Amino acid sequence: MGAPLSPGSGAATGASAALAGAVPTLAGPVVFGTATAALRHGLTTVRPEVTVRETTAPARVAPHAFALAASLTADEDDAASGRFVLLFDEAGHAAWEGSARLVCYARATVEPEVAADPMLPEVAWSWLVEALAAHGAGVRALGGTVTTTTSRRFGVLAPDGDSFDVEVRCSWSPDWAETAQAARRPGGDDHGRPWTAVDTTAHLHAFADLLAAMAGLPPRLAGVVPLPGRRF
């Protein structure tokens, strides 16, 4: 499961050191700083078809935030794209059921016959749920929406043809945040299991697999069925 990333541990320091000089100095509570270091380090292990980079985090949503932008290209066009945002408030939120919240957005272009399938929203949501489960990403308070859109083009845009998209907007609270918080408290109960980098990056890998499934790529893990009909 990887080396423990308890506050001040050598693994946490190593994750930061591996990116020394390439990223800003970590700020905020130790848990947030260690989590962002793990996510930055995890960018090197995201499935190669998905390009992920750090981007500007939203302001005034939470005391601390970290954001990643992702894209997946086919035939020189973006087949899928999205954002992965970590929000952290050490005081916690009742609605979050904890101190951290992951907010994600994913969009992909689909074929007309796929867009017309009334089961597409349920299938797209299942990609997220199955990807989280396949990577062992513990979550609480998972919620979101799936939207399908059809854009008709007219006039000078008509030759470009119509476009069909599916969007997933979702958020959940990662279990690793509470495990880490418990480990920081004197006598805290971490349920006998230390917080690891894998606990944090599992959520990022699940998000990457969601994008891949939406774009029609075959899954890296069993149990995630991709969208049919797209060739890469």
ChimeraX attribute file (.defattr): number of C-alpha atoms within 10 A of each C-alpha:
attribute: neighborCount
match mode: 1-to-1
recipient: residues
	/A:1	9
	/A:2	11
	/A:3	14
	/A:4	17
	/A:5	26
	/A:6	21
	/A:7	19
	/A:8	11
	/A:9	12
	/A:10	13
	/A:11	19
	/A:12	24
	/A:13	15
	/A:14	15
	/A:15	21
	/A:16	23
	/A:17	13
	/A:18	12
	/A:19	13
	/A:20	11
	/A:21	9
	/A:22	9
	/A:23	11
	/A:24	9
	/A:25	10
	/A:26	14
	/A:27	11
	/A:28	14
	/A:29	14
	/A:30	18
	/A:31	23
	/A:32	24
	/A:33	19
	/A:34	27
	/A:35	25
	/A:36	23
	/A:37	25
	/A:38	24
	/A:39	25
	/A:40	20
	/A:41	19
	/A:42	18
	/A:43	18
	/A:44	10
	/A:45	10
	/A:46	19
	/A:47	14
	/A:48	11
	/A:49	16
	/A:50	17
	/A:51	15
	/A:52	23
	/A:53	12
	/A:54	17
	/A:55	14
	/A:56	11
	/A:57	17
	/A:58	14
	/A:59	10
	/A:60	8
	/A:61	11
	/A:62	14
	/A:63	13
	/A:64	20
	/A:65	22
	/A:66	21
	/A:67	20
	/A:68	20
	/A:69	19
	/A:70	20
	/A:71	22
	/A:72	23
	/A:73	15
	/A:74	13
	/A:75	8
	/A:76	7
	/A:77	10
	/A:78	14
	/A:79	22
	/A:80	26
	/A:81	24
	/A:82	22
	/A:83	20
	/A:84	24
	/A:85	22
	/A:86	25
	/A:87	20
	/A:88	24
	/A:89	19
	/A:90	18
	/A:91	10
	/A:92	14
	/A:93	13
	/A:94	8
	/A:95	10
	/A:96	18
	/A:97	16
	/A:98	21
	/A:99	21
	/A:100	27
	/A:101	28
	/A:102	22
	/A:103	18
	/A:104	20
	/A:105	21
	/A:106	23
	/A:107	24
	/A:108	23
	/A:109	23
	/A:110	25
	/A:111	14
	/A:112	13
	/A:113	9
	/A:114	17
	/A:115	19
	/A:116	14
	/A:117	11
	/A:118	10
	/A:119	10
	/A:120	17
	/A:121	17
	/A:122	11
	/A:123	17
	/A:124	22
	/A:125	19
	/A:126	15
	/A:127	24
	/A:128	22
	/A:129	17
	/A:130	19
	/A:131	27
	/A:132	22
	/A:133	17
	/A:134	18
	/A:135	18
	/A:136	14
	/A:137	21
	/A:138	16
	/A:139	18
	/A:140	14
	/A:141	13
	/A:142	14
	/A:143	12
	/A:144	13
	/A:145	14
	/A:146	18
	/A:147	13
	/A:148	19
	/A:149	14
	/A:150	14
	/A:151	10
	/A:152	12
	/A:153	13
	/A:154	11
	/A:155	6
	/A:156	7
	/A:157	10
	/A:158	10
	/A:159	9
	/A:160	10
	/A:161	10
	/A:162	13
	/A:163	15
	/A:164	18
	/A:165	20
	/A:166	22
	/A:167	22
	/A:168	22
	/A:169	17
	/A:170	18
	/A:171	21
	/A:172	21
	/A:173	24
	/A:174	26
	/A:175	20
	/A:176	23
	/A:177	22
	/A:178	20
	/A:179	21
	/A:180	25
	/A:181	20
	/A:182	17
	/A:183	20
	/A:184	16
	/A:185	10
	/A:186	7
	/A:187	8
	/A:188	12
	/A:189	16
	/A:190	17
	/A:191	9
	/A:192	8
	/A:193	11
	/A:194	20
	/A:195	25
	/A:196	21
	/A:197	25
	/A:198	22
	/A:199	25
	/A:200	24
	/A:201	23
	/A:202	23
	/A:203	24
	/A:204	25
	/A:205	24
	/A:206	24
	/A:207	24
	/A:208	28
	/A:209	30
	/A:210	30
	/A:211	29
	/A:212	26
	/A:213	24
	/A:214	31
	/A:215	28
	/A:216	22
	/A:217	21
	/A:218	15
	/A:219	15
	/A:220	13
	/A:221	13
	/A:222	10
	/A:223	12
	/A:224	21
	/A:225	19
	/A:226	21
	/A:227	20
	/A:228	15
	/A:229	12
	/A:230	15
	/A:231	9
	/A:232	10
